[in-house]
Structure formats: structure tokens, C-alpha cells
Amino acid sequence: MFDYHQIGKYVLLRELPETPLGRNFRAAELGQTGLDKIVHLSRLINEVTPETKFQHILQSKFDAIKPLIHEGVNHPFEINNIGGMFISQELVEGFSIKAIIRRCVKNNLPFSIDYALYAASRICNTMEYAHNQMVGDQPLIHGGLTPYNIYISFDGQVKIMDWSVVATTDNMATARNIFLQRYQLYLAPEQTEGKPTTPSVDIFQTGLVFYEMLTGSPLYTINRQENVEEMVQELYTMKRVIDGKNIPEEIVNIVSKALSVNPATRYPSIRAMREDLDTLLYSGTYLATTTKTSFFINSIYKDEIARFKDNLSTELTLNYAPYLMSITEGAEEPAGEAAEGEEAASISALPEAGEIAAEDEDIVGDVGDEFRTYTRRKQFPLVLSLIIIAAVILSVVVTVLIVGKEEKPEFRPVVSPEDIARKAELERMRKTVDELRTSIESREQEKTEAEARLRELERQVERETTEQPALQAEDQKIRDALEEERRRKAEEAERIKREEEERQRRERMARLAAELDRRPTGSSSEAGSGSDSTAGTSTATDSSSETTFTDNPEEIPIVSGNDKQLKMEPIERIPPQYPVSLRRAGIRRSGEVKLLVIVATDGTVESARVLSGDAVFHAEAQKAALKWRYTPPTKNGKKVRVSMVVAVNF
């Protein structure tokens, strides 16, 4: 009837790569009137469906994750049990790290150390944010980080999906056992031992993903018999198949610490791991950024990205009315046991792989087959072993039956005392060798730890040695600046002293001139009487006094700048210059200087004396104030001089 397969309110549009969680689809979620949104829909494996407790706990965690705001958190929407357990999540326009690694290996393209370091740093950044969020009384833990559920989008962002699905099954036997089988390549050792999921699990799994990005293949195989420490140590001399580079020692140290089998010796927090990664990422040696990562993804997936966008654009404009009508018609049918059974049967029947168009046929087949054959690969060795054991038993029975018919003498080995003593000596020597081997391994481990501590101390000393010249240079700059200011201050004090002496000299000369002007002339004293002389003197004095008020600035009265009868307006106030010595030294700071300013009768600043403020700025403040201009100040129509306190800011 329709072009696409429908399951409840979801219309399956394209099949995406299969993950340990189950099959995945890009689906249209229908609302009351039509298309609500395009989502990433995961159909959990059948064995998990009976766990109803799992659905309720996981939905409560989804509700706690929805309000989180972080560019690395891919938000889950809801979990529905519609003839099978379906999880809807935010659709990521990008590809999983697993698919990117496979594409690089297939096309012989480099998934370089730069991009691996960048992706690992962003994973740690997102997990650090998650571990700081509380769900109930527990931090938000992922518990199932794999290259399959960590995506890199077209614009270079790293997104993490499938939040808390594995961690939710800690107390659920059936679901936990199923997930442990599906996720066995990416489980921490404590998870395989049945211990609760902790933030340390996310650190170990991040290390596994980082290792796979660096090497192109997972650390573990199905049987998980690998010696982790030996495989990490091999990274020091391992030749990269993809780009031919050796793994740097600093990166191997990070991988080694994250992949420690003992949780107590791993990084104490995901933040500590992120700080070590960022130290390398921003050291200048590695050049990966969000923009460059986006360019890398777009270069290796050019055709797929164009096809993805075309398909998505078409799907957003599809007519979903027929599918919406089928949901409405199904809701109007009478409720009954038979009807419910038929509905559950119809919606639980997923189409077979290949019946739905895949977004990328090559990636879907390559990645999906690995998990579809997990159970077979795990069971095949067991079946083969049972067949071999049965064949051996059958051959033994046949041999006994045949041999039993023949009469042969019974031979018993004779054990001499020398053989017994030799055997005891060999056993003792074997124990001694085992003890020596254990002792050597212990000393080797102590040596490795001591070398690691020594390298850390050397790096610390190197950092301190590198920073010391810069600190000394900065200290010398400050000393030079202060010395320059002291010199300028001394010169300014000397200049002020000279100006004060000059002013006092002018005042003495002015007073002397005034006294000469007030003296009567000789002819007047001889011709006039005493009273006339006195009158003449008085007249001269009055005349001199009037002249002093109008012509001598020193004797013009000074009024306060706050006087309400004062008339004076600013014409030009030149801002101060920042001190040259501080500018040359590269020092930037602010300050304020308060000045006592005397404004002359013509509106110019006669003097500017420092009252308070930072000594570094005194000279420049005075220079600026002496250049200020005002309208000629008057009071009641007469010229006056004005004194006022002014603040100069830097």
C-alpha cells in the first residue's frame, strides 16, 4: 500500500549501520497532524524486550538527559515497547568513528594522529560534562562507549549516542548478559566481572576508542585473552599501516594510563585525561581543529554527504498523510484480546535486512555483519569442540573394544628412587624459576613506574625552566618602568621647584615695582605741603591699587570653582597621554590623579598641583591639565582667578 515500512508512529526511511544495541534506522516520527521530526531509531535486540524494569529505568534517565545542553550530547527522546523495544534519538548528520576508520582503511587514507587526538579530546570533554550531572544521587554514566555510537558530524562536531543503555542493566540479569556479549570488545574488565558501572568504566572505554583510532583495529578480540599492557607497549615501536608514523610517547602514556586493568591506577577522573590530551592538542605540534576535521570528513565522504542531504530533503517534504491515517484507523478499532495480538504481531515484524534502502550500502554491510555473526562466532568454537570431543570418545571406545579382544601382557613402569629424587629436584627448580620470574616482573613494573615518575619530574623541571626567563623578563620590564617613572618624577619635581622659584622672583619684582609706583615724585614733595604730600601719596596708592587689580594676575582674587556666582565654561580639555615607559614595557593598568588647578583670568590653566593618585601618572596628568582652556572666569562682572580640584583618569 505504502512506499515505506511503518511501525506504530514511526515510518522507516533508511537503514543505518547496525551497532551492538541492535538495528538502526532513520525514521519519520509522526505527530497528530503529520511529520513531527526525523529521528535516529534503534530497535533493541529481542532478548532485552521482556525486561519491563529496564524500560522504566531507562526512560527516567532519558528524561534527566533531555535538559542537558552540550554540543557533544546527542539527546535521546523516548523508549517505546511496540512489539519490540525501540529507542528514538536525535538524528546526527554525520558518520560513526567505526565507519570512518573502515573507510580510511579501505581507501588507504590516513585517519591521522591529529584527528584521533582531537576526537578523543572532545569525547573526554563531553564525558566530563556528563559526570558532573546527577541523575538521582548518581553521576550520569554512559557505560557503553564504542566507535559505533560516537559520531563525527559533517561540521566536525563529535556526538555521543546511546546514553546509559548498558549502565541501566547493572541489576538485570537477562539484559545485562545479552549486552555483555554484544559489547564484549569494548567492556572494561570490571564490567566482565559483573561489578557495577562507575565513571572509571567510561575512562577505560574512551581509551579503547582512542586505541582503535590510532591503530585501525580494536584492542580486544572475541575471546579477550590479550595482554593489554604488552599491546599498549607495542605502540612505541608500532609502524602505522595507514600513514607510516610512529605513535609518540606522550600519546602512548595517555593510552596506557586510560587502559590500566586496575581502575585504581587509571586516571582519577575523565577531566585529568582531557587535560593531558588538550596539553598535546594545543601544543602546536598537532593541527586538528573543528574546521579541519569537518574538511577531512567532507573530503572522504563527498558523494555520501551529497546523497544524504538529498535524501533528507526529500524525506522532509514527503506526504505522510496515508501513514497518519493508518494510525488513526488502528486507534478506532474495538479493543479486544485478538485485536491487540494482531496489532502487536504486525508492528513487531521488522523487514529483513536489505528490504529497506540503506544510506550507505557498503558501510551497512561491512559494520552490521560483525554483530549479526557475534553469536555464531561465539557458538562455533563450542560446537566444533563438542564434535571433536565426541569423535575422540568414539575412537577411544572403538580402540578399547578392539584392543580388549587381544591378550597382551601388562607392562608397569618401574620408578627408581633416583627418578623420584630427580623429579623432586626439577619441581623445586621450577618453583625457584617461577619465583625469580615473578620477582623480575615486579622489579620491571617498579622500574617502569619509576621511569614514568622521572619523566614527569623532567617535564615539570622543563616547564619551570621554560617559564623562568619569561617571568624574569616581565619582572625586569616592571623594574625598568618604575625606574623610568622615578626619574620622570624627579625631573618633574625639579621643574616645579624651578617654576616656584621663578614665580617667587616675579612676585618680588612685582612688589618692588608696586612700591616704586606708590612713591611720590621729588617735585611734588618739595612744592606741596605735608597734607598735600599725603594727599598725593594717597592718590598714587589708590591709582596703584586699581592698576594692580586689573593688570597684575598675582593680586587678582581667587574664587572657588564651586562658587554659584562664578561664570566659566570649559572650551578644550585634552585627555592625558598614557605614560610612555609603561607602554614600552607592555604594562596596561588604570589609575586616577587628583589635581589642584588654578585658572587664570584669560581661561588658561596657570598651575596644576598633584594632590593624590598613582605616582606613575602624575607627570602626564599635569601636562594634560596645563593645556586645558576655559572661557575667561568672572564674578559679578569682574575678572577673577579660579581654584578647583579635578580628577584625571587613565
C-alpha positions in Angstrom: 0.0 0.0 0.0 2.8 2.4 1.0 6.4 3.0 -0.1 7.9 2.7 3.3 7.6 0.3 6.2 5.6 1.6 9.2 6.0 0.6 12.9 3.5 2.4 15.1 4.1 6.2 14.8 7.4 5.6 13.0 8.0 5.4 9.3 11.3 3.6 8.5 13.0 5.7 5.8 16.6 4.4 5.5 18.6 1.7 7.3 21.7 2.8 9.1 24.7 0.7 10.2 24.0 -1.9 12.9 25.5 -1.4 16.3 25.8 -3.6 19.5 22.5 -2.0 20.5 20.7 -3.6 17.5 19.4 -2.5 14.1 19.2 1.3 13.4 17.0 3.3 11.0 16.5 6.9 10.0 12.8 7.3 10.7 10.0 9.9 10.4 8.2 10.3 13.7 4.5 11.3 13.1 2.6 13.7 15.2 -1.1 14.5 15.3 -1.2 16.4 12.0 1.8 14.9 10.1 5.6 14.8 10.3 6.9 15.7 13.8 10.6 15.2 13.3 13.2 12.9 11.7 14.9 10.7 14.3 17.5 8.1 14.7 15.6 4.9 15.7 17.2 1.9 17.3 15.5 -1.4 17.6 16.9 -3.3 20.6 17.7 -7.0 20.3 14.7 -9.3 21.1 16.3 -10.8 24.2 16.1 -7.4 26.1 12.4 -6.8 25.4 11.0 -8.9 28.4 12.8 -6.7 30.9 10.0 -4.2 31.7 12.0 -2.7 34.5 14.7 -1.9 32.0 12.3 0.3 30.0 11.1 2.3 33.0 14.6 3.0 34.4 16.0 3.9 31.0 13.1 6.3 30.3 13.7 8.1 33.7 17.3 8.6 32.7 16.3 9.9 29.2 14.1 12.4 31.0 17.1 13.6 33.0 19.3 13.9 29.9 16.9 15.9 27.8 17.5 19.3 29.7 21.3 18.9 29.3 23.0 21.5 27.0 26.2 20.4 25.5 27.4 20.1 21.9 28.6 16.6 22.4 25.5 15.1 23.9 23.2 13.5 21.4 19.8 13.7 23.1 17.6 10.6 23.4 13.8 11.2 23.1 11.9 8.2 24.3 11.7 4.4 24.5 8.7 2.6 23.2 7.6 -1.0 23.6 5.6 -1.6 20.4 6.0 -5.3 19.7 9.7 -4.7 20.3 11.8 -2.1 22.2 12.5 1.0 20.1 14.7 3.9 21.2 14.4 7.2 19.3 17.3 9.7 19.5 18.4 12.9 17.9 19.5 12.4 14.2 23.2 13.1 13.7 24.2 14.3 10.2 27.5 12.5 10.1 29.2 9.1 10.4 30.3 6.9 13.3 34.0 6.7 14.1 33.9 3.0 13.3 32.6 3.7 9.8 35.2 6.4 9.3 38.0 4.1 10.4 36.7 1.4 8.0 36.5 3.9 5.2 40.1 5.1 5.8 41.5 1.5 5.9 39.5 0.5 2.8 40.6 3.6 0.7 44.2 3.7 2.2 43.5 7.2 3.6 45.1 8.5 6.8 42.9 8.7 10.0 45.8 10.8 11.3 47.0 11.1 14.9 45.8 14.8 14.8 42.2 13.8 14.2 42.4 10.9 16.7 43.7 13.3 19.3 41.0 15.8 18.5 38.2 13.3 18.7 39.5 11.8 22.0 39.7 15.3 23.5 36.1 16.1 22.5 34.9 12.7 23.9 36.5 13.4 27.2 35.1 17.0 27.2 31.5 15.6 26.8 32.0 12.8 29.4 33.4 15.4 31.9 30.2 17.4 31.5 28.1 14.2 31.9 30.0 13.1 35.0 29.2 16.4 36.6 25.4 15.9 36.1 23.5 14.0 38.7 20.7 11.5 37.8 19.1 11.0 41.2 22.0 10.5 43.5 24.4 9.1 40.9 26.5 10.8 38.2 25.4 10.4 34.6 27.5 7.4 33.3 27.4 6.1 29.7 28.9 2.6 30.3 28.8 1.6 26.6 31.2 3.9 24.7 32.2 2.3 21.4 33.3 3.6 17.9 29.8 2.6 16.7 27.9 5.2 18.9 30.3 8.1 18.7 29.7 10.2 15.6 31.6 12.9 13.8 29.2 15.3 12.1 29.6 17.0 8.8 30.7 20.2 10.6 33.4 18.5 12.7 31.4 18.1 15.9 31.8 14.9 18.0 28.5 13.5 19.2 27.9 10.6 21.7 24.7 8.4 21.4 23.1 5.5 23.3 23.3 7.2 26.7 23.1 4.9 29.8 21.6 1.9 27.9 24.3 -0.5 29.1 24.7 1.1 32.6 20.9 0.6 33.2 21.2 -3.2 33.0 23.5 -3.5 36.1 20.8 -5.2 38.2 19.0 -7.0 35.3 20.4 -10.5 34.6 18.9 -11.2 31.2 19.5 -7.8 29.6 23.0 -7.5 31.1 24.2 -10.9 29.8 22.9 -10.1 26.3 24.6 -6.7 26.3 27.9 -8.1 27.7 28.0 -10.5 24.7 27.2 -7.7 22.2 29.6 -5.1 23.7 32.4 -7.5 24.7 35.0 -5.8 22.5 34.6 -2.5 24.4 33.9 -3.6 28.0 36.1 -2.6 31.0 37.5 -5.6 33.0 35.3 -4.8 36.0 32.2 -5.0 33.7 33.0 -8.5 32.6 33.4 -9.5 36.3 29.8 -8.3 37.0 30.8 -5.2 39.0 28.7 -2.0 39.0 29.3 0.5 36.3 31.3 3.6 37.5 32.8 6.7 35.9 36.1 4.7 35.6 34.4 2.5 33.0 33.9 5.5 30.7 37.7 6.3 31.1 38.7 2.7 30.0 36.2 2.7 27.1 37.5 6.1 25.9 41.0 4.6 25.9 39.7 1.7 23.8 38.2 4.0 21.2 41.4 6.1 21.2 43.5 3.0 20.7 41.3 1.9 17.8 41.6 5.3 16.1 45.4 5.2 16.4 45.8 1.6 15.2 42.8 1.0 12.9 41.7 -2.1 14.8 40.1 -2.9 18.2 42.4 -3.8 21.2 40.3 -6.9 22.1 39.2 -9.8 20.1 36.2 -12.0 20.8 38.0 -14.2 23.4 39.5 -11.2 25.3 42.7 -13.1 26.0 45.0 -10.1 25.1 47.6 -8.8 27.5 46.7 -5.1 27.5 50.0 -3.8 28.9 52.0 -5.6 26.2 49.8 -4.4 23.4 50.0 -0.8 24.6 53.7 -1.0 24.9 53.9 -2.2 21.3 52.6 1.2 20.3 56.0 2.7 20.9 57.6 0.8 18.0 54.4 0.0 16.0 54.5 1.2 12.4 51.2 2.8 11.3 49.7 0.9 8.4 47.7 3.9 7.4 50.2 6.9 7.5 53.5 5.3 8.4 54.1 7.3 11.6 55.3 6.1 14.9 52.9 6.7 17.9 54.5 9.5 20.0 55.5 8.5 23.5 53.2 11.1 25.1 50.2 9.6 23.4 51.2 6.1 24.4 51.4 7.2 28.0 47.8 8.6 27.9 46.5 5.3 26.3 48.4 3.2 28.8 47.0 5.1 31.8 43.5 5.0 30.5 43.6 1.3 29.7 45.0 0.2 33.1 43.3 -3.1 34.0 43.1 -1.9 37.7 40.6 1.0 38.0 42.7 2.5 40.9 45.7 3.1 38.6 43.7 4.7 35.8 43.1 8.4 35.5 41.4 9.6 38.7 38.8 11.4 36.5 37.9 11.9 32.9 38.9 15.6 33.4 42.5 14.6 34.1 42.6 12.6 30.9 41.1 15.5 28.9 43.7 17.9 30.4 46.6 15.6 29.2 45.0 15.3 25.7 44.5 19.1 25.4 48.1 19.8 26.5 49.2 17.9 23.4 46.4 19.1 21.2 47.2 22.8 21.8 51.0 22.4 22.0 51.4 23.5 18.4 52.6 20.1 17.2 49.1 18.9 16.2 46.9 20.9 13.9 43.5 19.3 14.2 40.6 21.7 14.7 36.8 21.5 14.3 37.1 23.2 10.9 39.9 20.9 9.6 38.1 17.8 10.9 35.0 18.9 9.0 37.0 19.3 5.9 38.5 15.8 6.4 35.0 14.2 6.8 33.7 16.1 3.8 36.7 15.0 1.7 36.3 11.3 2.3 32.5 11.2 2.2 31.9 13.8 -0.5 29.4 11.7 -2.5 27.7 10.2 0.5 27.1 13.6 2.1 25.5 14.9 -1.0 23.3 11.9 -1.2 22.4 12.1 2.5 21.3 15.7 2.2 19.3 15.0 -1.0 17.5 12.1 0.7 16.9 14.0 3.9 15.5 17.0 1.9 13.1 14.6 0.1 12.0 12.9 3.3 11.2 16.2 5.0 8.7 17.0 2.2 7.1 13.6 1.8 3.3 13.2 2.1 2.8 11.3 5.4 -1.0 11.6 5.4 -1.6 7.9 4.4 0.6 6.7 7.3 -1.1 9.1 9.7 -4.5 7.7 8.6 -3.4 4.2 9.2 -2.5 5.1 12.8 -5.9 6.8 13.3 -7.8 3.8 11.8 -6.0 1.4 14.0 -6.8 3.5 17.1 -10.6 3.4 16.2 -10.8 -0.4 16.1 -12.5 -2.1 19.1 -10.2 -3.2 21.8 -10.0 -6.9 22.3 -7.5 -9.6 23.0 -7.5 -10.8 19.4 -7.2 -7.3 18.0 -4.3 -6.5 20.4 -2.5 -9.6 19.5 -2.8 -9.0 15.8 -1.5 -5.4 16.2 1.5 -6.5 18.2 2.3 -9.2 15.7 2.1 -6.7 12.8 4.2 -4.0 14.2 6.8 -6.3 15.7 7.6 -7.8 12.3 10.7 -5.8 11.1 11.6 -6.1 7.5 14.6 -8.3 6.7 18.0 -6.6 6.2 18.1 -5.3 2.6 14.4 -4.7 2.3 14.9 -1.1 3.4 17.2 1.1 1.4 20.5 1.8 3.2 22.1 5.2 3.4 25.4 3.6 2.6 25.2 0.0 1.4 28.9 -0.5 1.8 29.1 0.6 5.4 25.9 -1.1 6.4 27.1 -4.4 5.2 30.6 -4.0 6.5 29.7 -3.0 10.0 26.4 -4.8 10.5 27.7 -8.3 9.7 30.2 -8.1 12.5 27.4 -8.0 15.1 24.9 -10.3 13.3 27.5 -13.0 13.5 28.6 -12.5 17.1 26.5 -15.3 18.4 27.6 -17.6 15.6 31.2 -16.9 16.1 30.9 -17.4 19.9 29.0 -20.7 19.4 31.1 -22.1 16.6 34.2 -22.9 18.7 31.9 -24.6 21.3 30.1 -26.7 18.6 33.5 -27.6 17.0 34.9 -28.6 20.4 31.9 -30.8 21.1 32.3 -32.6 17.8 36.0 -33.2 18.4 35.4 -34.5 21.9 32.7 -36.8 20.6 35.0 -38.1 17.9 37.8 -38.7 20.4 35.5 -40.6 22.8 34.2 -42.7 19.9 37.7 -43.5 18.8 38.7 -44.4 22.4 35.7 -46.7 22.7 36.5 -48.4 19.4 40.1 -48.8 20.4 39.3 -50.3 23.7 36.9 -52.7 22.1 39.5 -53.8 19.6 42.3 -54.0 22.0 40.2 -55.8 24.6 39.9 -58.8 22.2 43.7 -59.3 22.1 45.6 -60.7 25.1 48.7 -58.7 25.7 51.0 -58.7 28.7 50.6 -55.8 31.1 53.6 -53.6 31.4 54.1 -51.4 34.5 56.7 -48.7 34.7 59.3 -49.2 37.3 60.1 -45.9 39.2 63.5 -45.9 40.9 64.5 -43.7 43.9 66.8 -41.7 41.6 63.9 -40.9 39.4 61.8 -39.7 42.4 64.7 -37.5 43.6 65.3 -36.1 40.1 61.6 -35.3 39.8 61.5 -33.5 43.2 64.7 -31.5 42.2 63.1 -30.5 38.9 59.9 -29.4 40.7 62.0 -27.4 43.2 63.9 -25.8 40.4 60.6 -25.0 38.6 59.3 -23.2 41.7 62.5 -21.3 42.0 62.3 -20.2 38.4 58.7 -19.1 38.9 59.7 -17.1 41.9 62.5 -15.4 40.1 60.2 -14.6 37.1 57.7 -13.1 39.5 60.4 -11.1 41.2 61.8 -9.9 37.8 58.3 -8.9 36.7 57.7 -7.0 39.9 61.0 -5.1 39.6 60.3 -4.4 35.9 56.9 -2.9 37.0 58.6 -0.8 39.7 61.2 0.3 37.1 58.5 1.3 34.7 56.7 3.3 37.4 60.0 5.0 38.5 60.8 5.9 34.9 57.3 7.3 34.5 57.7 9.4 37.6 61.2 10.5 36.4 59.7 11.6 33.1 57.0 13.6 34.8 59.6 15.3 37.0 61.8 16.1 34.0 58.7 17.6 32.2 58.0 19.6 35.3 61.5 20.9 35.6 61.5 21.7 31.8 58.3 23.7 32.2 59.7 25.6 35.1 62.9 26.3 33.2 61.0 27.5 30.2 58.8 29.8 32.2 61.6 31.3 34.4 63.1 33.6 31.6 59.7 34.9 30.8 59.0 35.7 34.4 62.4 37.4 34.8 61.8 39.4 31.7 58.4 40.6 32.9 59.9 41.5 36.3 62.7 43.4 34.6 60.1 45.3 32.5 58.3 46.3 35.6 61.5 47.4 37.3 62.5 49.5 34.3 59.1 51.1 34.1 59.2 52.0 37.8 62.8 53.4 37.4 61.6 55.4 34.5 58.7 56.8 36.5 61.0 57.7 39.4 63.3 59.5 37.0 60.5 61.4 35.4 59.1 62.2 38.9 62.4 63.6 40.0 62.7 65.7 36.8 59.1 67.0 37.3 59.9 67.9 40.9 62.9 69.8 39.8 60.9 71.6 37.1 58.2 72.5 39.6 60.9 73.7 42.0 62.4 76.0 39.3 59.0 77.3 38.4 58.2 78.0 42.0 61.4 79.9 42.4 60.7 81.8 39.2 57.2 82.7 40.4 58.6 83.9 43.7 61.1 86.0 41.9 58.4 87.5 39.7 56.3 88.3 42.8 59.3 90.1 44.4 59.8 92.1 41.3 56.1 92.9 41.1 56.1 94.1 44.7 59.2 96.1 44.2 57.6 97.8 41.1 54.4 98.5 43.1 56.4 100.2 45.8 58.2 102.3 43.3 54.9 103.3 41.7 53.5 104.3 45.1 56.4 106.7 46.0 55.7 110.4 45.3 57.9 112.3 42.8 60.5 114.7 44.1 58.9 117.9 42.8 55.6 117.2 44.4 57.2 116.7 47.8 59.1 119.9 47.6 56.3 122.1 46.2 53.4 120.9 48.3 52.7 120.9 52.0 52.6 117.9 54.2 49.0 117.5 53.7 49.3 117.9 50.0 52.1 115.3 50.0 49.9 112.9 51.9 47.1 113.5 49.6 49.4 112.9 46.7 50.6 109.7 48.2 47.1 108.6 48.9 46.1 109.3 45.3 49.1 107.4 43.9 48.3 104.5 46.2 44.7 104.4 45.0 45.8 104.5 41.5 48.4 101.8 42.0 45.7 99.6 43.7 43.4 100.0 40.8 46.1 99.1 38.4 47.1 96.0 40.4 43.5 94.7 40.3 43.3 94.9 36.5 46.8 94.3 35.3 48.7 92.2 37.9 47.5 88.5 37.8 49.1 87.7 41.2 46.8 90.1 43.1 43.5 89.3 41.3 41.3 87.5 43.8 40.9 83.7 43.6 37.5 82.1 44.0 36.4 78.5 44.3 35.2 76.6 41.3 32.0 75.7 43.2 31.0 79.4 43.7 27.5 79.8 42.3 28.2 83.4 41.1 31.2 82.2 39.1 30.8 82.2 35.3 33.2 80.0 33.4 32.8 77.2 30.8 35.3 74.6 29.5 36.4 75.2 25.9 39.0 72.4 25.4 40.1 69.6 27.7 42.8 67.5 26.1 42.8 63.9 27.5 46.0 62.7 29.2 48.6 60.5 27.4 49.3 57.0 28.7 52.9 57.0 30.2 55.5 56.1 27.6 57.5 53.9 30.0 54.5 51.7 30.8 53.5 51.4 27.1 57.0 50.4 26.1 57.1 47.8 28.9 53.8 46.4 27.7 52.0 47.2 31.0 48.4 48.1 30.9 46.6 49.4 34.0 44.2 52.2 35.1 44.6 55.0 37.6 43.3 58.3 38.8 45.2 61.5 39.8 43.6 64.5 41.7 45.0 67.9 40.8 44.5 71.4 42.3 44.1 73.6 39.2 44.4 77.4 39.1 42.6 79.0 36.1 43.9 82.5 35.0 41.7 85.4 34.0 42.2 84.6 30.4 40.9 81.0 30.8 44.2 79.2 30.6 45.5 76.9 33.4 48.0 78.8 35.4 49.2 75.9 37.5 48.3 72.2 38.3 49.5 70.7 41.6 49.1 67.0 42.4 47.0 66.2 45.5 46.8 62.4 45.3 46.9 59.5 43.0 49.3 56.9 41.4 52.8 58.3 41.1 53.2 56.7 37.7 50.6 59.0 36.2 51.5 62.3 37.9 53.6 63.9 35.1 51.2 63.1 32.3 48.2 64.3 34.3 49.9 67.7 35.0 51.0 68.0 31.3 47.4 67.5 30.1 45.9 69.9 32.7 48.2 72.7 31.7 46.8 72.5 28.2 43.2 72.9 29.2 41.2 76.1 28.1 38.1 77.8 29.7 36.1 80.9 29.0 37.6 83.9 31.0 36.2 83.5 34.5 34.2 86.4 36.0 32.3 87.0 39.2 29.8 89.9 39.4 31.2 91.2 36.2 34.8 91.3 37.4 37.8 89.2 36.3 38.8 86.5 38.8 41.0 83.5 39.1 39.6 80.1 39.9 40.9 77.2 42.0 39.3 73.8 41.7 40.1 70.1 42.3 39.9 68.0 39.2 40.2 64.2 38.8 42.2 62.9 35.8 41.6 59.3 34.8 43.8 56.9 32.9 
